[in-house]
């Protein structure tokens, strides 16, 4: 059970990092400063889609870019994988 708790903590940390990456990029955009590459943001969204999608909606960042329409699909993928994982536990 401790392993499961550690995995959940890591997953939450990854999602928080994705949220912070999107926040940081939005902040940089407002300041005309160095930006985070889109490829990096997409990888962060693939690993932490909950944080990425929440930040996209909250900060209205990257919502019009076609590539970033993948983020909700990443979220659906994570949900399907989580359900499959839970079903294998029972």
C-alpha positions as CSV (number, residue, x, y, z in Angstrom):
1,X,0.0,0.0,0.0
2,X,2.9,2.3,0.7
3,X,4.0,1.9,-3.0
4,X,0.6,3.0,-4.2
5,X,0.7,6.1,-1.9
6,X,4.2,7.0,-3.3
7,X,2.9,6.6,-6.9
8,X,0.0,8.9,-6.2
9,X,2.3,11.5,-4.6
10,X,4.6,11.4,-7.6
11,X,1.6,11.7,-10.0
12,X,0.3,14.7,-8.0
13,X,3.8,16.3,-8.1
14,X,4.0,15.8,-11.9
15,X,0.6,17.4,-12.4
16,X,1.6,20.3,-10.1
17,X,4.8,20.7,-12.2
18,X,2.7,20.8,-15.4
19,X,0.5,23.5,-13.8
20,X,3.5,25.6,-12.8
21,X,5.1,25.2,-16.3
22,X,1.9,26.6,-18.0
23,X,1.6,29.4,-15.4
24,X,5.3,30.3,-15.9
25,X,4.9,30.4,-19.7
26,X,1.8,32.6,-19.5
27,X,3.6,34.9,-17.1
28,X,6.6,35.1,-19.5
29,X,4.2,35.8,-22.4
30,X,2.8,38.8,-20.6
31,X,6.3,40.1,-19.8
32,X,7.6,39.4,-23.4
33,X,10.3,37.2,-21.7
34,X,11.9,33.9,-22.7
35,X,9.1,31.3,-23.3
36,X,8.9,27.6,-22.6
37,X,9.0,25.7,-25.9
38,X,5.6,24.3,-27.0
39,X,7.2,20.8,-27.2
40,X,8.1,21.0,-23.5
41,X,4.6,22.1,-22.6
42,X,3.1,19.3,-24.6
43,X,5.3,16.7,-22.9
44,X,4.3,18.1,-19.5
45,X,0.7,17.8,-20.6
46,X,1.2,14.2,-21.6
47,X,2.7,13.4,-18.2
48,X,0.4,15.6,-16.1
49,X,-2.7,16.4,-18.0
50,X,-4.8,17.4,-15.0
51,X,-2.5,20.2,-14.0
52,X,-1.9,21.3,-17.6
53,X,-5.6,21.4,-18.5
54,X,-6.5,23.2,-15.3
55,X,-3.8,25.8,-16.0
56,X,-4.9,26.2,-19.6
57,X,-8.4,27.0,-18.6
58,X,-7.5,29.1,-15.5
59,X,-5.0,31.3,-17.3
60,X,-6.6,31.1,-20.8
61,X,-3.2,30.0,-22.1
62,X,-2.6,28.0,-25.3
63,X,-6.4,27.4,-25.7
64,X,-6.4,28.5,-29.3
65,X,-3.4,26.6,-30.5
66,X,-4.3,23.4,-32.5
67,X,-1.6,21.3,-31.0
68,X,-2.9,21.9,-27.5
69,X,-6.2,20.4,-28.3
70,X,-4.4,17.2,-27.5
71,X,-4.4,18.0,-23.8
72,X,-8.0,16.9,-23.2
73,X,-7.2,13.7,-25.1
74,X,-4.2,13.1,-22.8
75,X,-6.5,13.6,-19.9
76,X,-8.9,11.0,-21.2
77,X,-6.0,8.6,-21.8
78,X,-5.0,9.0,-18.1
79,X,-8.5,8.4,-16.9
80,X,-8.8,5.2,-19.0
81,X,-5.4,4.0,-17.7
82,X,-6.4,4.7,-14.1
83,X,-9.7,2.8,-14.5
84,X,-7.9,-0.1,-16.1
85,X,-5.3,-0.1,-13.2
86,X,-8.1,0.0,-10.6
87,X,-9.9,-2.9,-12.3
88,X,-6.7,-5.0,-12.3
89,X,-6.4,-4.5,-8.5
90,X,-9.8,-6.0,-7.8
